[in-house]
Amino acid sequence: MIWGTPGDTSWVWQLDARPDGARVITRIRSRIRWQPISIAYSVLMEIGDFWMIRKMLLNLRDRAEGRSAV
């Protein structure tokens, strides 16, 4: 699944089948605008994105394995 704006930003979710189950890969690609406010915003987003994506992937794993989401 791909979400984004062509030539600007994209967020990809890829599901790979494997012999031992499945693997979910997520990638975010963004074009940097060389303006001070844009650079500062990008740095803050990188920090927040790490924790948000980690939580989403852990929640997805728990649901796929039949565990209740907490």
PDB file of N, CA, C and O in Angstrom:
ATOM      1  N   MET A   1       0.858  -1.149   0.000  1.00  0.00           N
ATOM      2  CA  MET A   1       0.000   0.000   0.000  1.00  0.00           C
ATOM      3  C   MET A   1       0.911   1.220   0.000  1.00  0.00           C
ATOM      4  O   MET A   1       1.894   1.269   0.739  1.00  0.00           O
ATOM      5  N   ILE A   2       0.584   2.194  -0.822  1.00  0.00           N
ATOM      6  CA  ILE A   2       1.378   3.423  -0.905  1.00  0.00           C
ATOM      7  C   ILE A   2       0.461   4.612  -0.661  1.00  0.00           C
ATOM      8  O   ILE A   2      -0.625   4.705  -1.234  1.00  0.00           O
ATOM      9  N   TRP A   3       0.909   5.508   0.187  1.00  0.00           N
ATOM     10  CA  TRP A   3       0.210   6.747   0.439  1.00  0.00           C
ATOM     11  C   TRP A   3       1.198   7.873   0.180  1.00  0.00           C
ATOM     12  O   TRP A   3       2.358   7.763   0.579  1.00  0.00           O
ATOM     13  N   GLY A   4       0.790   8.928  -0.460  1.00  0.00           N
ATOM     14  CA  GLY A   4       1.702  10.037  -0.646  1.00  0.00           C
ATOM     15  C   GLY A   4       1.295  11.001  -1.728  1.00  0.00           C
ATOM     16  O   GLY A   4       0.216  10.910  -2.312  1.00  0.00           O
ATOM     17  N   THR A   5       2.196  11.926  -1.973  1.00  0.00           N
ATOM     18  CA  THR A   5       2.059  12.938  -3.007  1.00  0.00           C
ATOM     19  C   THR A   5       3.185  12.707  -4.002  1.00  0.00           C
ATOM     20  O   THR A   5       4.352  12.753  -3.613  1.00  0.00           O
ATOM     21  N   PRO A   6       2.882  12.461  -5.266  1.00  0.00           N
ATOM     22  CA  PRO A   6       3.936  12.175  -6.251  1.00  0.00           C
ATOM     23  C   PRO A   6       5.035  13.245  -6.256  1.00  0.00           C
ATOM     24  O   PRO A   6       4.753  14.441  -6.327  1.00  0.00           O
ATOM     25  N   GLY A   7       6.279  12.797  -6.181  1.00  0.00           N
ATOM     26  CA  GLY A   7       7.430  13.692  -6.218  1.00  0.00           C
ATOM     27  C   GLY A   7       7.707  14.435  -4.934  1.00  0.00           C
ATOM     28  O   GLY A   7       8.640  15.237  -4.882  1.00  0.00           O
ATOM     29  N   ASP A   8       6.913  14.190  -3.878  1.00  0.00           N
ATOM     30  CA  ASP A   8       7.102  14.935  -2.639  1.00  0.00           C
ATOM     31  C   ASP A   8       7.337  14.002  -1.457  1.00  0.00           C
ATOM     32  O   ASP A   8       8.452  13.930  -0.939  1.00  0.00           O
ATOM     33  N   THR A   9       6.306  13.291  -1.029  1.00  0.00           N
ATOM     34  CA  THR A   9       6.392  12.419   0.133  1.00  0.00           C
ATOM     35  C   THR A   9       5.656  11.126  -0.160  1.00  0.00           C
ATOM     36  O   THR A   9       4.616  11.133  -0.818  1.00  0.00           O
ATOM     37  N   SER A  10       6.195  10.015   0.329  1.00  0.00           N
ATOM     38  CA  SER A  10       5.489   8.745   0.196  1.00  0.00           C
ATOM     39  C   SER A  10       5.690   7.909   1.455  1.00  0.00           C
ATOM     40  O   SER A  10       6.721   7.985   2.123  1.00  0.00           O
ATOM     41  N   TRP A  11       4.667   7.109   1.754  1.00  0.00           N
ATOM     42  CA  TRP A  11       4.709   6.187   2.886  1.00  0.00           C
ATOM     43  C   TRP A  11       4.263   4.848   2.339  1.00  0.00           C
ATOM     44  O   TRP A  11       3.142   4.715   1.848  1.00  0.00           O
ATOM     45  N   VAL A  12       5.135   3.854   2.419  1.00  0.00           N
ATOM     46  CA  VAL A  12       4.889   2.538   1.829  1.00  0.00           C
ATOM     47  C   VAL A  12       4.765   1.497   2.933  1.00  0.00           C
ATOM     48  O   VAL A  12       5.562   1.456   3.870  1.00  0.00           O
ATOM     49  N   TRP A  13       3.726   0.644   2.792  1.00  0.00           N
ATOM     50  CA  TRP A  13       3.559  -0.524   3.648  1.00  0.00           C
ATOM     51  C   TRP A  13       3.661  -1.733   2.732  1.00  0.00           C
ATOM     52  O   TRP A  13       2.917  -1.849   1.758  1.00  0.00           O
ATOM     53  N   GLN A  14       4.577  -2.625   3.043  1.00  0.00           N
ATOM     54  CA  GLN A  14       4.797  -3.815   2.205  1.00  0.00           C
ATOM     55  C   GLN A  14       4.693  -5.060   3.069  1.00  0.00           C
ATOM     56  O   GLN A  14       5.306  -5.136   4.134  1.00  0.00           O
ATOM     57  N   LEU A  15       3.921  -6.031   2.612  1.00  0.00           N
ATOM     58  CA  LEU A  15       3.761  -7.294   3.315  1.00  0.00           C
ATOM     59  C   LEU A  15       4.475  -8.372   2.514  1.00  0.00           C
ATOM     60  O   LEU A  15       4.094  -8.664   1.381  1.00  0.00           O
ATOM     61  N   ASP A  16       5.513  -8.966   3.103  1.00  0.00           N
ATOM     62  CA  ASP A  16       6.289 -10.018   2.452  1.00  0.00           C
ATOM     63  C   ASP A  16       5.974 -11.357   3.100  1.00  0.00           C
ATOM     64  O   ASP A  16       6.115 -11.519   4.312  1.00  0.00           O
ATOM     65  N   ALA A  17       5.546 -12.310   2.287  1.00  0.00           N
ATOM     66  CA  ALA A  17       5.314 -13.671   2.794  1.00  0.00           C
ATOM     67  C   ALA A  17       6.665 -14.356   2.976  1.00  0.00           C
ATOM     68  O   ALA A  17       7.557 -14.238   2.136  1.00  0.00           O
ATOM     69  N   ARG A  18       6.794 -15.067   4.081  1.00  0.00           N
ATOM     70  CA  ARG A  18       8.028 -15.797   4.390  1.00  0.00           C
ATOM     71  C   ARG A  18       7.651 -17.189   4.860  1.00  0.00           C
ATOM     72  O   ARG A  18       6.515 -17.407   5.279  1.00  0.00           O
ATOM     73  N   PRO A  19       8.580 -18.140   4.801  1.00  0.00           N
ATOM     74  CA  PRO A  19       8.259 -19.502   5.251  1.00  0.00           C
ATOM     75  C   PRO A  19       7.812 -19.566   6.714  1.00  0.00           C
ATOM     76  O   PRO A  19       6.992 -20.408   7.080  1.00  0.00           O
ATOM     77  N   ASP A  20       8.354 -18.673   7.548  1.00  0.00           N
ATOM     78  CA  ASP A  20       8.023 -18.690   8.978  1.00  0.00           C
ATOM     79  C   ASP A  20       6.902 -17.705   9.336  1.00  0.00           C
ATOM     80  O   ASP A  20       6.667 -17.454  10.518  1.00  0.00           O
ATOM     81  N   GLY A  21       6.216 -17.150   8.351  1.00  0.00           N
ATOM     82  CA  GLY A  21       5.140 -16.201   8.630  1.00  0.00           C
ATOM     83  C   GLY A  21       5.132 -15.092   7.606  1.00  0.00           C
ATOM     84  O   GLY A  21       5.211 -15.344   6.403  1.00  0.00           O
ATOM     85  N   ALA A  22       5.035 -13.868   8.079  1.00  0.00           N
ATOM     86  CA  ALA A  22       5.027 -12.708   7.191  1.00  0.00           C
ATOM     87  C   ALA A  22       5.840 -11.598   7.834  1.00  0.00           C
ATOM     88  O   ALA A  22       6.061 -11.582   9.045  1.00  0.00           O
ATOM     89  N   ARG A  23       6.276 -10.680   7.003  1.00  0.00           N
ATOM     90  CA  ARG A  23       7.064  -9.548   7.476  1.00  0.00           C
ATOM     91  C   ARG A  23       6.439  -8.277   6.917  1.00  0.00           C
ATOM     92  O   ARG A  23       6.133  -8.201   5.728  1.00  0.00           O
ATOM     93  N   VAL A  24       6.252  -7.286   7.775  1.00  0.00           N
ATOM     94  CA  VAL A  24       5.724  -5.997   7.354  1.00  0.00           C
ATOM     95  C   VAL A  24       6.877  -5.006   7.342  1.00  0.00           C
ATOM     96  O   VAL A  24       7.612  -4.864   8.319  1.00  0.00           O
ATOM     97  N   ILE A  25       7.016  -4.328   6.216  1.00  0.00           N
ATOM     98  CA  ILE A  25       8.055  -3.312   6.076  1.00  0.00           C
ATOM     99  C   ILE A  25       7.359  -1.992   5.798  1.00  0.00           C
ATOM    100  O   ILE A  25       6.446  -1.929   4.975  1.00  0.00           O
ATOM    101  N   THR A  26       7.782  -0.946   6.474  1.00  0.00           N
ATOM    102  CA  THR A  26       7.239   0.376   6.221  1.00  0.00           C
ATOM    103  C   THR A  26       8.404   1.329   5.946  1.00  0.00           C
ATOM    104  O   THR A  26       9.444   1.278   6.603  1.00  0.00           O
ATOM    105  N   ARG A  27       8.198   2.194   4.960  1.00  0.00           N
ATOM    106  CA  ARG A  27       9.232   3.165   4.586  1.00  0.00           C
ATOM    107  C   ARG A  27       8.578   4.507   4.342  1.00  0.00           C
ATOM    108  O   ARG A  27       7.494   4.592   3.766  1.00  0.00           O
ATOM    109  N   ILE A  28       9.249   5.551   4.787  1.00  0.00           N
ATOM    110  CA  ILE A  28       8.793   6.910   4.530  1.00  0.00           C
ATOM    111  C   ILE A  28       9.900   7.617   3.769  1.00  0.00           C
ATOM    112  O   ILE A  28      11.064   7.588   4.168  1.00  0.00           O
ATOM    113  N   ARG A  29       9.526   8.248   2.677  1.00  0.00           N
ATOM    114  CA  ARG A  29      10.485   9.008   1.881  1.00  0.00           C
ATOM    115  C   ARG A  29       9.922  10.406   1.694  1.00  0.00           C
ATOM    116  O   ARG A  29       8.749  10.578   1.361  1.00  0.00           O
ATOM    117  N   SER A  30      10.762  11.392   1.908  1.00  0.00           N
ATOM    118  CA  SER A  30      10.307  12.770   1.834  1.00  0.00           C
ATOM    119  C   SER A  30      11.377  13.636   1.197  1.00  0.00           C
ATOM    120  O   SER A  30      12.569  13.447   1.439  1.00  0.00           O
ATOM    121  N   ARG A  31      10.949  14.580   0.388  1.00  0.00           N
ATOM    122  CA  ARG A  31      11.886  15.522  -0.225  1.00  0.00           C
ATOM    123  C   ARG A  31      12.122  16.656   0.762  1.00  0.00           C
ATOM    124  O   ARG A  31      11.173  17.215   1.312  1.00  0.00           O
ATOM    125  N   ILE A  32      13.384  16.994   0.986  1.00  0.00           N
ATOM    126  CA  ILE A  32      13.727  18.062   1.928  1.00  0.00           C
ATOM    127  C   ILE A  32      13.708  19.403   1.208  1.00  0.00           C
ATOM    128  O   ILE A  32      14.267  19.556   0.121  1.00  0.00           O
ATOM    129  N   ARG A  33      13.066  20.345   1.826  1.00  0.00           N
ATOM    130  CA  ARG A  33      13.090  21.728   1.345  1.00  0.00           C
ATOM    131  C   ARG A  33      14.116  22.471   2.203  1.00  0.00           C
ATOM    132  O   ARG A  33      14.030  22.437   3.430  1.00  0.00           O
ATOM    133  N   TRP A  34      15.051  23.118   1.597  1.00  0.00           N
ATOM    134  CA  TRP A  34      16.163  23.733   2.312  1.00  0.00           C
ATOM    135  C   TRP A  34      15.798  25.113   2.853  1.00  0.00           C
ATOM    136  O   TRP A  34      16.431  26.115   2.519  1.00  0.00           O
ATOM    137  N   GLN A  35      14.772  25.143   3.689  1.00  0.00           N
ATOM    138  CA  GLN A  35      14.371  26.356   4.393  1.00  0.00           C
ATOM    139  C   GLN A  35      14.422  26.022   5.875  1.00  0.00           C
ATOM    140  O   GLN A  35      14.051  24.917   6.270  1.00  0.00           O
ATOM    141  N   PRO A  36      14.884  26.971   6.713  1.00  0.00           N
ATOM    142  CA  PRO A  36      15.059  26.657   8.140  1.00  0.00           C
ATOM    143  C   PRO A  36      13.826  26.043   8.808  1.00  0.00           C
ATOM    144  O   PRO A  36      13.959  25.073   9.554  1.00  0.00           O
ATOM    145  N   ILE A  37      12.640  26.579   8.559  1.00  0.00           N
ATOM    146  CA  ILE A  37      11.445  26.043   9.220  1.00  0.00           C
ATOM    147  C   ILE A  37      11.139  24.633   8.727  1.00  0.00           C
ATOM    148  O   ILE A  37      10.693  23.791   9.507  1.00  0.00           O
ATOM    149  N   SER A  38      11.369  24.366   7.452  1.00  0.00           N
ATOM    150  CA  SER A  38      11.115  23.033   6.899  1.00  0.00           C
ATOM    151  C   SER A  38      12.093  22.006   7.460  1.00  0.00           C
ATOM    152  O   SER A  38      11.713  20.868   7.736  1.00  0.00           O
ATOM    153  N   ILE A  39      13.339  22.402   7.627  1.00  0.00           N
ATOM    154  CA  ILE A  39      14.347  21.498   8.182  1.00  0.00           C
ATOM    155  C   ILE A  39      14.010  21.180   9.639  1.00  0.00           C
ATOM    156  O   ILE A  39      14.079  20.023  10.054  1.00  0.00           O
ATOM    157  N   ALA A  40      13.646  22.203  10.417  1.00  0.00           N
ATOM    158  CA  ALA A  40      13.284  21.985  11.824  1.00  0.00           C
ATOM    159  C   ALA A  40      12.070  21.070  11.931  1.00  0.00           C
ATOM    160  O   ALA A  40      12.045  20.168  12.768  1.00  0.00           O
ATOM    161  N   TYR A  41      11.072  21.294  11.094  1.00  0.00           N
ATOM    162  CA  TYR A  41       9.870  20.466  11.104  1.00  0.00           C
ATOM    163  C   TYR A  41      10.208  19.015  10.753  1.00  0.00           C
ATOM    164  O   TYR A  41       9.690  18.086  11.373  1.00  0.00           O
ATOM    165  N   SER A  42      11.073  18.826   9.763  1.00  0.00           N
ATOM    166  CA  SER A  42      11.468  17.472   9.351  1.00  0.00           C
ATOM    167  C   SER A  42      12.181  16.737  10.473  1.00  0.00           C
ATOM    168  O   SER A  42      11.940  15.549  10.686  1.00  0.00           O
ATOM    169  N   VAL A  43      13.056  17.427  11.193  1.00  0.00           N
ATOM    170  CA  VAL A  43      13.775  16.807  12.315  1.00  0.00           C
ATOM    171  C   VAL A  43      12.794  16.384  13.401  1.00  0.00           C
ATOM    172  O   VAL A  43      12.899  15.275  13.925  1.00  0.00           O
ATOM    173  N   LEU A  44      11.848  17.242  13.746  1.00  0.00           N
ATOM    174  CA  LEU A  44      10.863  16.898  14.770  1.00  0.00           C
ATOM    175  C   LEU A  44       9.981  15.736  14.328  1.00  0.00           C
ATOM    176  O   LEU A  44       9.638  14.876  15.138  1.00  0.00           O
ATOM    177  N   MET A  45       9.617  15.705  13.061  1.00  0.00           N
ATOM    178  CA  MET A  45       8.795  14.608  12.546  1.00  0.00           C
ATOM    179  C   MET A  45       9.550  13.284  12.598  1.00  0.00           C
ATOM    180  O   MET A  45       8.963  12.250  12.915  1.00  0.00           O
ATOM    181  N   GLU A  46      10.835  13.303  12.291  1.00  0.00           N
ATOM    182  CA  GLU A  46      11.631  12.075  12.341  1.00  0.00           C
ATOM    183  C   GLU A  46      11.622  11.473  13.734  1.00  0.00           C
ATOM    184  O   GLU A  46      11.496  10.258  13.887  1.00  0.00           O
ATOM    185  N   ILE A  47      11.751  12.302  14.735  1.00  0.00           N
ATOM    186  CA  ILE A  47      11.762  11.822  16.124  1.00  0.00           C
ATOM    187  C   ILE A  47      10.406  11.218  16.481  1.00  0.00           C
ATOM    188  O   ILE A  47      10.343  10.125  17.044  1.00  0.00           O
ATOM    189  N   GLY A  48       9.332  11.915  16.158  1.00  0.00           N
ATOM    190  CA  GLY A  48       7.989  11.423  16.471  1.00  0.00           C
ATOM    191  C   GLY A  48       7.594  10.211  15.648  1.00  0.00           C
ATOM    192  O   GLY A  48       6.925   9.309  16.151  1.00  0.00           O
ATOM    193  N   ASP A  49       8.003  10.183  14.381  1.00  0.00           N
ATOM    194  CA  ASP A  49       7.648   9.066  13.499  1.00  0.00           C
ATOM    195  C   ASP A  49       8.196   7.744  14.004  1.00  0.00           C
ATOM    196  O   ASP A  49       7.520   6.720  13.914  1.00  0.00           O
ATOM    197  N   PHE A  50       9.409   7.752  14.533  1.00  0.00           N
ATOM    198  CA  PHE A  50      10.015   6.511  15.012  1.00  0.00           C
ATOM    199  C   PHE A  50       9.116   5.848  16.052  1.00  0.00           C
ATOM    200  O   PHE A  50       8.809   4.661  15.942  1.00  0.00           O
ATOM    201  N   TRP A  51       8.696   6.605  17.056  1.00  0.00           N
ATOM    202  CA  TRP A  51       7.888   6.039  18.145  1.00  0.00           C
ATOM    203  C   TRP A  51       6.486   5.677  17.666  1.00  0.00           C
ATOM    204  O   TRP A  51       5.935   4.657  18.080  1.00  0.00           O
ATOM    205  N   MET A  52       5.905   6.499  16.799  1.00  0.00           N
ATOM    206  CA  MET A  52       4.570   6.215  16.300  1.00  0.00           C
ATOM    207  C   MET A  52       4.557   4.936  15.464  1.00  0.00           C
ATOM    208  O   MET A  52       3.695   4.077  15.658  1.00  0.00           O
ATOM    209  N   ILE A  53       5.498   4.806  14.546  1.00  0.00           N
ATOM    210  CA  ILE A  53       5.533   3.631  13.677  1.00  0.00           C
ATOM    211  C   ILE A  53       5.835   2.374  14.484  1.00  0.00           C
ATOM    212  O   ILE A  53       5.253   1.319  14.230  1.00  0.00           O
ATOM    213  N   ARG A  54       6.730   2.478  15.442  1.00  0.00           N
ATOM    214  CA  ARG A  54       7.036   1.315  16.286  1.00  0.00           C
ATOM    215  C   ARG A  54       5.785   0.827  17.002  1.00  0.00           C
ATOM    216  O   ARG A  54       5.511  -0.373  17.014  1.00  0.00           O
ATOM    217  N   LYS A  55       5.033   1.726  17.590  1.00  0.00           N
ATOM    218  CA  LYS A  55       3.817   1.361  18.307  1.00  0.00           C
ATOM    219  C   LYS A  55       2.787   0.752  17.353  1.00  0.00           C
ATOM    220  O   LYS A  55       2.127  -0.229  17.697  1.00  0.00           O
ATOM    221  N   MET A  56       2.649   1.330  16.158  1.00  0.00           N
ATOM    222  CA  MET A  56       1.692   0.799  15.187  1.00  0.00           C
ATOM    223  C   MET A  56       2.068  -0.615  14.762  1.00  0.00           C
ATOM    224  O   MET A  56       1.200  -1.483  14.665  1.00  0.00           O
ATOM    225  N   LEU A  57       3.359  -0.858  14.507  1.00  0.00           N
ATOM    226  CA  LEU A  57       3.791  -2.188  14.073  1.00  0.00           C
ATOM    227  C   LEU A  57       3.645  -3.219  15.188  1.00  0.00           C
ATOM    228  O   LEU A  57       3.263  -4.359  14.924  1.00  0.00           O
ATOM    229  N   LEU A  58       3.943  -2.838  16.429  1.00  0.00           N
ATOM    230  CA  LEU A  58       3.761  -3.761  17.555  1.00  0.00           C
ATOM    231  C   LEU A  58       2.284  -4.097  17.744  1.00  0.00           C
ATOM    232  O   LEU A  58       1.934  -5.244  18.020  1.00  0.00           O
ATOM    233  N   ASN A  59       1.419  -3.094  17.595  1.00  0.00           N
ATOM    234  CA  ASN A  59      -0.023  -3.314  17.706  1.00  0.00           C
ATOM    235  C   ASN A  59      -0.516  -4.221  16.578  1.00  0.00           C
ATOM    236  O   ASN A  59      -1.339  -5.106  16.811  1.00  0.00           O
ATOM    237  N   LEU A  60      -0.024  -4.009  15.377  1.00  0.00           N
ATOM    238  CA  LEU A  60      -0.388  -4.853  14.241  1.00  0.00           C
ATOM    239  C   LEU A  60       0.039  -6.299  14.479  1.00  0.00           C
ATOM    240  O   LEU A  60      -0.725  -7.224  14.203  1.00  0.00           O
ATOM    241  N   ARG A  61       1.246  -6.496  14.985  1.00  0.00           N
ATOM    242  CA  ARG A  61       1.729  -7.842  15.294  1.00  0.00           C
ATOM    243  C   ARG A  61       0.849  -8.527  16.331  1.00  0.00           C
ATOM    244  O   ARG A  61       0.485  -9.693  16.177  1.00  0.00           O
ATOM    245  N   ASP A  62       0.513  -7.796  17.384  1.00  0.00           N
ATOM    246  CA  ASP A  62      -0.323  -8.368  18.439  1.00  0.00           C
ATOM    247  C   ASP A  62      -1.699  -8.771  17.917  1.00  0.00           C
ATOM    248  O   ASP A  62      -2.214  -9.828  18.281  1.00  0.00           O
ATOM    249  N   ARG A  63      -2.287  -7.951  17.083  1.00  0.00           N
ATOM    250  CA  ARG A  63      -3.596  -8.268  16.518  1.00  0.00           C
ATOM    251  C   ARG A  63      -3.510  -9.464  15.576  1.00  0.00           C
ATOM    252  O   ARG A  63      -4.384 -10.331  15.586  1.00  0.00           O
ATOM    253  N   ALA A  64      -2.455  -9.512  14.763  1.00  0.00           N
ATOM    254  CA  ALA A  64      -2.301 -10.632  13.811  1.00  0.00           C
ATOM    255  C   ALA A  64      -2.099 -11.945  14.559  1.00  0.00           C
ATOM    256  O   ALA A  64      -2.525 -12.997  14.083  1.00  0.00           O
ATOM    257  N   GLU A  65      -1.460 -11.897  15.718  1.00  0.00           N
ATOM    258  CA  GLU A  65      -1.207 -13.112  16.491  1.00  0.00           C
ATOM    259  C   GLU A  65      -2.348 -13.419  17.448  1.00  0.00           C
ATOM    260  O   GLU A  65      -2.266 -14.380  18.213  1.00  0.00           O
ATOM    261  N   GLY A  66      -3.410 -12.621  17.421  1.00  0.00           N
ATOM    262  CA  GLY A  66      -4.575 -12.906  18.245  1.00  0.00           C
ATOM    263  C   GLY A  66      -4.478 -12.421  19.674  1.00  0.00           C
ATOM    264  O   GLY A  66      -5.303 -12.784  20.512  1.00  0.00           O
ATOM    265  N   ARG A  67      -3.489 -11.613  19.959  1.00  0.00           N
ATOM    266  CA  ARG A  67      -3.377 -11.049  21.301  1.00  0.00           C
ATOM    267  C   ARG A  67      -4.268  -9.811  21.392  1.00  0.00           C
ATOM    268  O   ARG A  67      -4.510  -9.135  20.392  1.00  0.00           O
ATOM    269  N   SER A  68      -4.745  -9.529  22.579  1.00  0.00           N
ATOM    270  CA  SER A  68      -5.589  -8.329  22.732  1.00  0.00           C
ATOM    271  C   SER A  68      -4.690  -7.106  22.764  1.00  0.00           C
ATOM    272  O   SER A  68      -3.614  -7.122  23.362  1.00  0.00           O
ATOM    273  N   ALA A  69      -5.151  -6.039  22.107  1.00  0.00           N
ATOM    274  CA  ALA A  69      -4.400  -4.785  22.093  1.00  0.00           C
ATOM    275  C   ALA A  69      -4.573  -4.096  23.438  1.00  0.00           C
ATOM    276  O   ALA A  69      -5.682  -3.999  23.962  1.00  0.00           O
ATOM    277  N   VAL A  70      -3.464  -3.622  23.988  1.00  0.00           N
ATOM    278  CA  VAL A  70      -3.515  -2.930  25.289  1.00  0.00           C
ATOM    279  C   VAL A  70      -3.179  -1.492  25.092  1.00  0.00           C
ATOM    280  O   VAL A  70      -3.163  -0.725  26.055  1.00  0.00           O
TER     281      VAL A  70
END
